[in-house]
Amino acid sequence: MLCNVNEVVLDSDQRLKHINHLRQVEGLTDENIRKLIEKYKNLLTENAGKGSTVAFLNDILDHLDKTGYIESPDSCYSGLALTGVKGAEKDALLEDHFLIKEAIQEGGVQKNYDPAEAPFNPQEQLVGEPQEVSDIDTLMVISSMFFTGTNLAASTGLGTEIRTANIYNKFPIEFVKKGIYVSRMGTGARRVIVLEYQDLKKQKPQVVDVIGRLREFSPGVGTCPVHGNTLVGFRDGQTTCLPGLIQKEFPQFNYDFSHYQK
């Protein structure tokens, strides 16, 4: 349902200052970011997404040097619930994950960080101390404009990443496969767009359209009668409730919790 925004809580200018303040509180000062990126580069190998990841890291430094901010408007963190996932479930998760990555790129978001291709991937090797992994993933989330999460199984890590994207006012999109119940803490989170899909091979062009539609806006936070505190978008002097917009224009992706109630 498309609804009117009652109040703007965080506008485009305020959000950049908000992001910078929060990352300082998180310990991600300019100096610490530079040290963290240098250390991370040393961990990368050719078979762990070195080329694209190094380019992503260099983009963070470039934005930091030029603007004092680390967010790139043309970037996405593509998260997925990999920890503990095996066999056919893992194969299905990765297939959907890569389809979403393709849709993100075709939708116009060219820079992508994929933790599945990083040296911290729990399926490959447990390199890196817990605090290092947390700092790197937090940095990658907050330096991206978009966040996507592919959720076929319970994952504390993915839930933490979605929460980070939410707090830092990104475009957080959680993909949920129809018929697979996931935590209400994720699907019920405010300022997160939940897309319930049936078959991504068939629906990928529509995901591309969702991404393209969101790219028309600058994100912020506001309130509306239907969604309460919600993700809003600014465009041409107008403020729009984005979850309501996506639900109205792409009803095929609307998440229906009643399917899972007993």
ZADO-1210 file (C-alpha; in nm, 4 decimals, padded with zeros to 6 digits):
<atoms>
<atom x="00.0000" y="00.0000" z="00.0000" code="MET" pos="1"/>
<atom x="00.1370" y="00.3400" z="-00.1000" code="LEU" pos="2"/>
<atom x="00.1121" y="00.5819" z="00.1891" code="CYS" pos="3"/>
<atom x="00.2005" y="00.9413" z="00.2695" code="ASN" pos="4"/>
<atom x="00.5068" y="01.0260" z="00.4763" code="VAL" pos="5"/>
<atom x="00.4080" y="01.2190" z="00.7884" code="ASN" pos="6"/>
<atom x="00.7514" y="01.3260" z="00.9064" code="GLU" pos="7"/>
<atom x="01.1132" y="01.3124" z="00.7871" code="VAL" pos="8"/>
<atom x="01.3421" y="01.1886" z="01.0644" code="VAL" pos="9"/>
<atom x="01.6652" y="01.1712" z="00.8640" code="LEU" pos="10"/>
<atom x="01.7129" y="01.3566" z="00.5357" code="ASP" pos="11"/>
<atom x="01.9852" y="01.3114" z="00.2721" code="SER" pos="12"/>
<atom x="02.2292" y="01.5579" z="00.4293" code="ASP" pos="13"/>
<atom x="02.1719" y="01.4401" z="00.7847" code="GLN" pos="14"/>
<atom x="02.2226" y="01.0722" z="00.6970" code="ARG" pos="15"/>
<atom x="02.5831" y="01.1178" z="00.5815" code="LEU" pos="16"/>
<atom x="02.6698" y="01.2880" z="00.9108" code="LYS" pos="17"/>
<atom x="02.4719" y="01.0159" z="01.0903" code="HIS" pos="18"/>
<atom x="02.6755" y="00.7424" z="00.9160" code="ILE" pos="19"/>
<atom x="03.0053" y="00.9132" z="00.9958" code="ASN" pos="20"/>
<atom x="02.9098" y="00.9579" z="01.3609" code="HIS" pos="21"/>
<atom x="02.8021" y="00.5951" z="01.3999" code="LEU" pos="22"/>
<atom x="03.1163" y="00.4559" z="01.2415" code="ARG" pos="23"/>
<atom x="03.3293" y="00.6669" z="01.4762" code="GLN" pos="24"/>
<atom x="03.1363" y="00.5195" z="01.7705" code="VAL" pos="25"/>
<atom x="03.1977" y="00.1740" z="01.6156" code="GLU" pos="26"/>
<atom x="03.5728" y="00.2447" z="01.6226" code="GLY" pos="27"/>
<atom x="03.5948" y="00.2839" z="01.2436" code="LEU" pos="28"/>
<atom x="03.7855" y="00.6117" z="01.2449" code="THR" pos="29"/>
<atom x="03.9595" y="00.7258" z="00.9265" code="ASP" pos="30"/>
<atom x="04.2929" y="00.5986" z="01.0623" code="GLU" pos="31"/>
<atom x="04.1529" y="00.2620" z="01.1689" code="ASN" pos="32"/>
<atom x="03.9777" y="00.2152" z="00.8338" code="ILE" pos="33"/>
<atom x="04.3067" y="00.2641" z="00.6486" code="ARG" pos="34"/>
<atom x="04.4835" y="00.0123" z="00.8740" code="LYS" pos="35"/>
<atom x="04.1997" y="-00.2371" z="00.8434" code="LEU" pos="36"/>
<atom x="04.1932" y="-00.2159" z="00.4636" code="ILE" pos="37"/>
<atom x="04.5699" y="-00.2600" z="00.4380" code="GLU" pos="38"/>
<atom x="04.5566" y="-00.5679" z="00.6605" code="LYS" pos="39"/>
<atom x="04.2634" y="-00.7108" z="00.4657" code="TYR" pos="40"/>
<atom x="04.4411" y="-00.6680" z="00.1330" code="LYS" pos="41"/>
<atom x="04.7240" y="-00.8828" z="00.2674" code="ASN" pos="42"/>
<atom x="04.4786" y="-01.1659" z="00.3400" code="LEU" pos="43"/>
<atom x="04.3324" y="-01.1739" z="-00.0076" code="LEU" pos="44"/>
<atom x="04.4281" y="-01.4423" z="-00.2567" code="THR" pos="45"/>
<atom x="04.3583" y="-01.4707" z="-00.6270" code="GLU" pos="46"/>
<atom x="04.0918" y="-01.7355" z="-00.5702" code="ASN" pos="47"/>
<atom x="03.9182" y="-01.5292" z="-00.3034" code="ALA" pos="48"/>
<atom x="03.7834" y="-01.2495" z="-00.5182" code="GLY" pos="49"/>
<atom x="04.1032" y="-01.0470" z="-00.4996" code="LYS" pos="50"/>
<atom x="04.0447" y="-00.8303" z="-00.8049" code="GLY" pos="51"/>
<atom x="03.6903" y="-00.7157" z="-00.7312" code="SER" pos="52"/>
<atom x="03.7464" y="-00.6932" z="-00.3555" code="THR" pos="53"/>
<atom x="04.0630" y="-00.4842" z="-00.3861" code="VAL" pos="54"/>
<atom x="03.8793" y="-00.2533" z="-00.6265" code="ALA" pos="55"/>
<atom x="03.5973" y="-00.2219" z="-00.3705" code="PHE" pos="56"/>
<atom x="03.8470" y="-00.1424" z="-00.0932" code="LEU" pos="57"/>
<atom x="04.0265" y="00.1152" z="-00.3104" code="ASN" pos="58"/>
<atom x="03.6899" y="00.2765" z="-00.3840" code="ASP" pos="59"/>
<atom x="03.6313" y="00.3192" z="-00.0090" code="ILE" pos="60"/>
<atom x="03.9684" y="00.4924" z="00.0297" code="LEU" pos="61"/>
<atom x="03.9030" y="00.7107" z="-00.2746" code="ASP" pos="62"/>
<atom x="03.5706" y="00.8323" z="-00.1330" code="HIS" pos="63"/>
<atom x="03.7284" y="00.8884" z="00.2080" code="LEU" pos="64"/>
<atom x="04.0083" y="01.1005" z="00.0584" code="ASP" pos="65"/>
<atom x="03.7794" y="01.3070" z="-00.1648" code="LYS" pos="66"/>
<atom x="03.4701" y="01.3555" z="00.0526" code="THR" pos="67"/>
<atom x="03.5435" y="01.2487" z="00.4115" code="GLY" pos="68"/>
<atom x="03.2712" y="00.9847" z="00.3730" code="TYR" pos="69"/>
<atom x="03.3112" y="00.6179" z="00.2808" code="ILE" pos="70"/>
<atom x="02.9774" y="00.5394" z="00.1165" code="GLU" pos="71"/>
<atom x="02.9737" y="00.4697" z="-00.2571" code="SER" pos="72"/>
<atom x="02.6317" y="00.5302" z="-00.4191" code="PRO" pos="73"/>
<atom x="02.7025" y="00.2656" z="-00.6839" code="ASP" pos="74"/>
<atom x="02.7798" y="-00.0317" z="-00.4585" code="SER" pos="75"/>
<atom x="02.6170" y="-00.3281" z="-00.2878" code="CYS" pos="76"/>
<atom x="02.7034" y="-00.5727" z="-00.0108" code="TYR" pos="77"/>
<atom x="02.5592" y="-00.9091" z="-00.1169" code="SER" pos="78"/>
<atom x="02.5145" y="-01.1068" z="00.2036" code="GLY" pos="79"/>
<atom x="02.3986" y="-01.4644" z="00.2431" code="LEU" pos="80"/>
<atom x="02.3481" y="-01.7171" z="00.5216" code="ALA" pos="81"/>
<atom x="02.6406" y="-01.9569" z="00.4586" code="LEU" pos="82"/>
<atom x="02.7404" y="-02.0665" z="00.8083" code="THR" pos="83"/>
<atom x="02.6382" y="-02.4276" z="00.8667" code="GLY" pos="84"/>
<atom x="02.4693" y="-02.4655" z="00.5262" code="VAL" pos="85"/>
<atom x="02.5621" y="-02.7838" z="00.3382" code="LYS" pos="86"/>
<atom x="02.4695" y="-03.0075" z="00.0463" code="GLY" pos="87"/>
<atom x="02.1650" y="-02.9349" z="-00.1670" code="ALA" pos="88"/>
<atom x="02.0614" y="-02.6440" z="00.0555" code="GLU" pos="89"/>
<atom x="02.3990" y="-02.4781" z="-00.0015" code="LYS" pos="90"/>
<atom x="02.3737" y="-02.5308" z="-00.3783" code="ASP" pos="91"/>
<atom x="02.0240" y="-02.3789" z="-00.3879" code="ALA" pos="92"/>
<atom x="02.1351" y="-02.0844" z="-00.1733" code="LEU" pos="93"/>
<atom x="02.4358" y="-02.0074" z="-00.3916" code="LEU" pos="94"/>
<atom x="02.2323" y="-02.0373" z="-00.7117" code="GLU" pos="95"/>
<atom x="01.9795" y="-01.7811" z="-00.5868" code="ASP" pos="96"/>
<atom x="02.2590" y="-01.5655" z="-00.4445" code="HIS" pos="97"/>
<atom x="02.4367" y="-01.5386" z="-00.7799" code="PHE" pos="98"/>
<atom x="02.1106" y="-01.4660" z="-00.9619" code="LEU" pos="99"/>
<atom x="02.0505" y="-01.1770" z="-00.7215" code="ILE" pos="100"/>
<atom x="02.4049" y="-01.0493" z="-00.7795" code="LYS" pos="101"/>
<atom x="02.3400" y="-01.0509" z="-01.1533" code="GLU" pos="102"/>
<atom x="02.0122" y="-00.8648" z="-01.1006" code="ALA" pos="103"/>
<atom x="02.1860" y="-00.6038" z="-00.8846" code="ILE" pos="104"/>
<atom x="02.4405" y="-00.5367" z="-01.1584" code="GLN" pos="105"/>
<atom x="02.1812" y="-00.5331" z="-01.4355" code="GLU" pos="106"/>
<atom x="01.9817" y="-00.2888" z="-01.2231" code="GLY" pos="107"/>
<atom x="02.2717" y="-00.0436" z="-01.2425" code="GLY" pos="108"/>
<atom x="02.4704" y="-00.1122" z="-00.9230" code="VAL" pos="109"/>
<atom x="02.8149" y="-00.1935" z="-01.0585" code="GLN" pos="110"/>
<atom x="03.0341" y="-00.2436" z="-00.7509" code="LYS" pos="111"/>
<atom x="02.9635" y="-00.5527" z="-00.5452" code="ASN" pos="112"/>
<atom x="03.1203" y="-00.7061" z="-00.2364" code="TYR" pos="113"/>
<atom x="03.0437" y="-01.0748" z="-00.1924" code="ASP" pos="114"/>
<atom x="03.1505" y="-01.2290" z="00.1417" code="PRO" pos="115"/>
<atom x="03.1194" y="-01.5735" z="-00.0214" code="ALA" pos="116"/>
<atom x="03.4271" y="-01.4820" z="-00.2286" code="GLU" pos="117"/>
<atom x="03.6221" y="-01.3379" z="00.0627" code="ALA" pos="118"/>
<atom x="03.8916" y="-01.5137" z="00.2684" code="PRO" pos="119"/>
<atom x="03.6565" y="-01.4987" z="00.5698" code="PHE" pos="120"/>
<atom x="03.4066" y="-01.7337" z="00.4015" code="ASN" pos="121"/>
<atom x="03.3331" y="-01.9970" z="00.6729" code="PRO" pos="122"/>
<atom x="03.2855" y="-02.2609" z="00.4012" code="GLN" pos="123"/>
<atom x="03.6476" y="-02.2245" z="00.2932" code="GLU" pos="124"/>
<atom x="03.8690" y="-02.1515" z="00.5925" code="GLN" pos="125"/>
<atom x="03.8386" y="-01.9856" z="00.9300" code="LEU" pos="126"/>
<atom x="04.1036" y="-01.7218" z="00.8726" code="VAL" pos="127"/>
<atom x="04.0792" y="-01.3965" z="01.0659" code="GLY" pos="128"/>
<atom x="03.9955" y="-01.3278" z="01.4291" code="GLU" pos="129"/>
<atom x="03.6253" y="-01.2706" z="01.5155" code="PRO" pos="130"/>
<atom x="03.6784" y="-00.8982" z="01.5769" code="GLN" pos="131"/>
<atom x="03.8601" y="-00.8600" z="01.2448" code="GLU" pos="132"/>
<atom x="03.5783" y="-01.0302" z="01.0559" code="VAL" pos="133"/>
<atom x="03.3192" y="-00.8178" z="01.2333" code="SER" pos="134"/>
<atom x="03.5097" y="-00.4956" z="01.1592" code="ASP" pos="135"/>
<atom x="03.5614" y="-00.5802" z="00.7913" code="ILE" pos="136"/>
<atom x="03.2019" y="-00.6866" z="00.7304" code="ASP" pos="137"/>
<atom x="03.0717" y="-00.3805" z="00.9150" code="THR" pos="138"/>
<atom x="03.2980" y="-00.1575" z="00.7042" code="LEU" pos="139"/>
<atom x="03.1805" y="-00.3231" z="00.3824" code="MET" pos="140"/>
<atom x="02.8133" y="-00.2856" z="00.4754" code="VAL" pos="141"/>
<atom x="02.8353" y="00.0801" z="00.5735" code="ILE" pos="142"/>
<atom x="03.0427" y="00.1732" z="00.2677" code="SER" pos="143"/>
<atom x="02.7698" y="00.0335" z="00.0370" code="SER" pos="144"/>
<atom x="02.4457" y="00.2038" z="-00.0629" code="MET" pos="145"/>
<atom x="02.2607" y="-00.1258" z="-00.1148" code="PHE" pos="146"/>
<atom x="02.2467" y="-00.4380" z="00.0973" code="PHE" pos="147"/>
<atom x="02.0971" y="-00.7678" z="-00.0147" code="THR" pos="148"/>
<atom x="02.0549" y="-01.0751" z="00.2014" code="GLY" pos="149"/>
<atom x="01.9657" y="-01.4197" z="00.0689" code="THR" pos="150"/>
<atom x="01.8013" y="-01.6117" z="00.3484" code="ASN" pos="151"/>
<atom x="01.7199" y="-01.9829" z="00.3265" code="LEU" pos="152"/>
<atom x="01.8275" y="-02.0739" z="00.6779" code="ALA" pos="153"/>
<atom x="01.8717" y="-01.9186" z="01.0209" code="ALA" pos="154"/>
<atom x="02.1942" y="-01.7164" z="01.0353" code="SER" pos="155"/>
<atom x="02.3099" y="-01.4915" z="01.3175" code="THR" pos="156"/>
<atom x="02.5718" y="-01.3404" z="01.0849" code="GLY" pos="157"/>
<atom x="02.3242" y="-01.2403" z="00.8149" code="LEU" pos="158"/>
<atom x="02.0860" y="-01.1057" z="01.0771" code="GLY" pos="159"/>
<atom x="02.3637" y="-00.8886" z="01.2197" code="THR" pos="160"/>
<atom x="02.4537" y="-00.7595" z="00.8739" code="GLU" pos="161"/>
<atom x="02.0933" y="-00.6713" z="00.7924" code="ILE" pos="162"/>
<atom x="02.0659" y="-00.4891" z="01.1243" code="ARG" pos="163"/>
<atom x="02.3845" y="-00.2954" z="01.0448" code="THR" pos="164"/>
<atom x="02.2504" y="-00.1969" z="00.7013" code="ALA" pos="165"/>
<atom x="01.9282" y="-00.0879" z="00.8687" code="ASN" pos="166"/>
<atom x="02.0947" y="00.1276" z="01.1350" code="ILE" pos="167"/>
<atom x="02.3233" y="00.2898" z="00.8780" code="TYR" pos="168"/>
<atom x="02.0232" y="00.3733" z="00.6550" code="ASN" pos="169"/>
<atom x="02.1077" y="00.1728" z="00.3448" code="LYS" pos="170"/>
<atom x="01.8672" y="00.0183" z="00.0965" code="PHE" pos="171"/>
<atom x="01.8403" y="-00.3169" z="00.2812" code="PRO" pos="172"/>
<atom x="01.6651" y="-00.5899" z="00.0807" code="ILE" pos="173"/>
<atom x="01.6015" y="-00.9313" z="00.2330" code="GLU" pos="174"/>
<atom x="01.5190" y="-01.2087" z="-00.0139" code="PHE" pos="175"/>
<atom x="01.3041" y="-01.4865" z="00.1310" code="VAL" pos="176"/>
<atom x="01.2080" y="-01.7967" z="-00.0644" code="LYS" pos="177"/>
<atom x="00.8358" y="-01.8700" z="-00.0496" code="LYS" pos="178"/>
<atom x="00.7535" y="-02.1596" z="00.1785" code="GLY" pos="179"/>
<atom x="01.0705" y="-02.1324" z="00.3888" code="ILE" pos="180"/>
<atom x="01.0073" y="-01.9755" z="00.7274" code="TYR" pos="181"/>
<atom x="01.2754" y="-01.7381" z="00.8567" code="VAL" pos="182"/>
<atom x="01.2951" y="-01.5336" z="01.1746" code="SER" pos="183"/>
<atom x="01.0360" y="-01.2623" z="01.2305" code="ARG" pos="184"/>
<atom x="01.3152" y="-01.0463" z="01.3719" code="MET" pos="185"/>
<atom x="01.4412" y="-01.0197" z="01.0133" code="GLY" pos="186"/>
<atom x="01.1219" y="-01.0047" z="00.8104" code="THR" pos="187"/>
<atom x="00.9552" y="-00.7779" z="01.0669" code="GLY" pos="188"/>
<atom x="01.2401" y="-00.5287" z="01.0975" code="ALA" pos="189"/>
<atom x="01.1491" y="-00.1699" z="01.0184" code="ARG" pos="190"/>
<atom x="01.3234" y="-00.0002" z="00.7247" code="ARG" pos="191"/>
<atom x="01.3960" y="-00.3356" z="00.5562" code="VAL" pos="192"/>
<atom x="01.2380" y="-00.4269" z="00.2218" code="ILE" pos="193"/>
<atom x="01.1413" y="-00.7951" z="00.2211" code="VAL" pos="194"/>
<atom x="01.0982" y="-00.9643" z="-00.1174" code="LEU" pos="195"/>
<atom x="00.9403" y="-01.3091" z="-00.1133" code="GLU" pos="196"/>
<atom x="01.0197" y="-01.4967" z="-00.4326" code="TYR" pos="197"/>
<atom x="00.9202" y="-01.8275" z="-00.5893" code="GLN" pos="198"/>
<atom x="01.1668" y="-01.8849" z="-00.8736" code="ASP" pos="199"/>
<atom x="01.4512" y="-01.6365" z="-00.9234" code="LEU" pos="200"/>
<atom x="01.5368" y="-01.7726" z="-01.2657" code="LYS" pos="201"/>
<atom x="01.1977" y="-01.6533" z="-01.3856" code="LYS" pos="202"/>
<atom x="01.1686" y="-01.3501" z="-01.1580" code="GLN" pos="203"/>
<atom x="01.5173" y="-01.2024" z="-01.2033" code="LYS" pos="204"/>
<atom x="01.4017" y="-00.9391" z="-01.4574" code="PRO" pos="205"/>
<atom x="01.1498" y="-00.8147" z="-01.2011" code="GLN" pos="206"/>
<atom x="01.4252" y="-00.7956" z="-00.9351" code="VAL" pos="207"/>
<atom x="01.6243" y="-00.5839" z="-01.1821" code="VAL" pos="208"/>
<atom x="01.3227" y="-00.3524" z="-01.2022" code="ASP" pos="209"/>
<atom x="01.3022" y="-00.3272" z="-00.8208" code="VAL" pos="210"/>
<atom x="01.6694" y="-00.2272" z="-00.8010" code="ILE" pos="211"/>
<atom x="01.6285" y="00.0242" z="-01.0812" code="GLY" pos="212"/>
<atom x="01.3269" y="00.1756" z="-00.9082" code="ARG" pos="213"/>
<atom x="01.5082" y="00.2161" z="-00.5773" code="LEU" pos="214"/>
<atom x="01.8061" y="00.3776" z="-00.7512" code="ARG" pos="215"/>
<atom x="01.5796" y="00.6672" z="-00.8464" code="GLU" pos="216"/>
<atom x="01.5778" y="00.7760" z="-00.4799" code="PHE" pos="217"/>
<atom x="01.8150" y="00.8943" z="-00.2097" code="SER" pos="218"/>
<atom x="01.7484" y="00.7045" z="00.1165" code="PRO" pos="219"/>
<atom x="01.6386" y="00.8522" z="00.4460" code="GLY" pos="220"/>
<atom x="01.4169" y="00.7772" z="00.7455" code="VAL" pos="221"/>
<atom x="01.0635" y="00.8962" z="00.8087" code="GLY" pos="222"/>
<atom x="00.7266" y="00.7943" z="00.9447" code="THR" pos="223"/>
<atom x="00.4025" y="00.6975" z="00.7727" code="CYS" pos="224"/>
<atom x="00.0583" y="00.5815" z="00.8974" code="PRO" pos="225"/>
<atom x="00.0981" y="00.2254" z="00.7638" code="VAL" pos="226"/>
<atom x="00.4644" y="00.1379" z="00.8280" code="HIS" pos="227"/>
<atom x="00.5453" y="00.3659" z="01.1214" code="GLY" pos="228"/>
<atom x="00.9178" y="00.4391" z="01.1306" code="ASN" pos="229"/>
<atom x="01.0197" y="00.3483" z="00.7776" code="THR" pos="230"/>
<atom x="01.2710" y="00.3721" z="00.4942" code="LEU" pos="231"/>
<atom x="01.1896" y="00.6745" z="00.2803" code="VAL" pos="232"/>
<atom x="01.3220" y="00.7981" z="-00.0517" code="GLY" pos="233"/>
<atom x="01.3811" y="01.1537" z="-00.1693" code="PHE" pos="234"/>
<atom x="01.3344" y="01.2515" z="-00.5339" code="ARG" pos="235"/>
<atom x="01.2472" y="01.5798" z="-00.7043" code="ASP" pos="236"/>
<atom x="01.1415" y="01.7416" z="-00.3781" code="GLY" pos="237"/>
<atom x="00.9054" y="01.4553" z="-00.2930" code="GLN" pos="238"/>
<atom x="00.9329" y="01.2058" z="-00.0059" code="THR" pos="239"/>
<atom x="00.8106" y="00.8481" z="-00.0578" code="THR" pos="240"/>
<atom x="00.7641" y="00.5501" z="00.1733" code="CYS" pos="241"/>
<atom x="00.9768" y="00.2938" z="-00.0105" code="LEU" pos="242"/>
<atom x="00.8412" y="-00.0321" z="00.1391" code="PRO" pos="243"/>
<atom x="00.4919" y="00.0880" z="00.0492" code="GLY" pos="244"/>
<atom x="00.6035" y="00.1826" z="-00.3017" code="LEU" pos="245"/>
<atom x="00.7642" y="-00.1578" z="-00.3674" code="ILE" pos="246"/>
<atom x="00.4616" y="-00.3420" z="-00.2258" code="GLN" pos="247"/>
<atom x="00.2298" y="-00.1466" z="-00.4538" code="LYS" pos="248"/>
<atom x="00.4346" y="-00.1657" z="-00.7730" code="GLU" pos="249"/>
<atom x="00.5700" y="-00.5210" z="-00.7266" code="PHE" pos="250"/>
<atom x="00.2936" y="-00.7149" z="-00.5454" code="PRO" pos="251"/>
<atom x="00.4355" y="-01.0458" z="-00.6700" code="GLN" pos="252"/>
<atom x="00.7132" y="-01.0060" z="-00.4115" code="PHE" pos="253"/>
<atom x="00.4925" y="-00.9172" z="-00.1133" code="ASN" pos="254"/>
<atom x="00.5808" y="-01.1196" z="00.1947" code="TYR" pos="255"/>
<atom x="00.2756" y="-01.2860" z="00.3516" code="ASP" pos="256"/>
<atom x="00.3440" y="-01.4108" z="00.7026" code="PHE" pos="257"/>
<atom x="-00.0004" y="-01.5729" z="00.7245" code="SER" pos="258"/>
<atom x="00.1335" y="-01.8563" z="00.5055" code="HIS" pos="259"/>
<atom x="00.3470" y="-01.9698" z="00.7984" code="TYR" pos="260"/>
<atom x="00.0971" y="-01.9339" z="01.0820" code="GLN" pos="261"/>
<atom x="-00.0432" y="-02.2566" z="01.2235" code="LYS" pos="262"/>
</atoms>
